[in-house]
Amino acid sequence: MTEAASRNARLETRIAPDTLQLAKRAAEIEGRSLSDYVATALDAAARRTIEETHIIRLSAEGQRAFVDMLLNSPPPNEALRRAQAHHRRLIGPA
């Protein structure tokens, strides 16, 4: 089954006339239907949003600092010990 044939969900939305004209022009430039353009743009925007909120990107320096903190973490301070005790009372031992 082709991608176009597998599309069967319908989405309705109200947008500003200027936005509609902009989308029509962009679809025309890409030689696609407005529906195809909007569906593709929506898919790309949704994937980008999810990726931006679920993937943490660190510089090489940030990666080294993160690994260093994992491998050489300081001993728990009083606040962390209290939080752990509170967690045990609420949830139980890990």
Buried (B, 14 or more C-beta within 10 A) or exposed (E): EEEEEEEEEEEEEEEEEEEEEEBBEBBEEEEBEBEBBBBBBEEEEEEEEEEEEEEEEEEEEEEEEEEEEEEEEEEEEEEEEEEEEEEEEEEEEE
